[in-house]
Amino acid sequence: MNTLWGSSTVIANGHNYQVKEIVVSPGERTPMESHDFRNEIWHIVGGQGIALIDDGAAEHKFHASYGKQFNVPTFAKHRIINTNGEDMIVIAVQFGSWLSEDDVIHYADHEKPHHA
């Protein structure tokens, strides 16, 4: 699926899991979002940028580059920011009881939640 910030493609799925390739274009960022029914593990396989994960206790900003991985717990607000001049590629492994896009809660810049 092409987006304003890059693309997201399901590359595998099964019972209670899904694997996506997320490509964030240079200078772009994914929307701030959370999920009520799944967690994710991000594997950075190309480019570099920032992984932003807010677990409710604190907002964490991590340098994200090739070979690094990040756990995104259920309910955590999160986004990927490409700070580089090339595509940032993330393999996201999602686990949970509900993997539908209906489980995506988006947050505006001022943190007002709304469902996709």
C-alpha positions, 0 to 999 in steps of 0.5 A, spaced: 500 500 500 503 506 497 502 512 502 504 519 503 510 517 507 512 511 503 509 504 503 507 498 507 506 491 504 504 485 508 509 479 506 507 474 510 501 472 515 498 466 519 495 465 525 496 471 530 502 474 526 503 478 520 510 480 517 510 487 513 515 491 509 515 498 511 518 503 507 519 510 509 521 515 504 527 520 505 525 526 510 518 522 511 515 519 517 509 514 519 503 517 523 503 516 530 499 510 532 498 505 537 494 498 537 490 495 542 490 488 540 498 487 538 505 488 539 510 489 534 518 488 533 521 492 528 527 490 524 531 495 521 534 493 514 535 499 510 537 506 511 537 510 518 532 514 522 529 515 529 524 510 532 520 513 537 516 509 542 512 512 547 510 506 552 505 511 557 511 512 562 516 516 557 517 517 550 523 514 547 527 516 541 532 511 539 537 511 533 535 506 528 540 503 523 541 497 519 541 491 524 537 494 530 531 492 532 525 495 537 520 492 541 513 496 540 508 493 546 501 493 545 498 500 547 504 504 545 504 510 541 510 509 535 512 512 529 518 511 524 522 518 522 527 517 516 532 522 517 537 520 511 537 521 504 535 514 502 529 509 503 528 507 510 526 499 510 523 496 516 521 489 517 515 489 522 513 482 525 506 483 528 503 479 534 496 479 537 489 477 537 487 482 532 491 484 526 486 488 522 487 495 520 481 497 524 486 496 530 490 502 528 489 508 532 492 514 529 494 521 533 494 528 531 500 532 532 496 534 538 495 527 541 488 527 539 486 520 538 482 517 532 481 510 529 483 509 521 
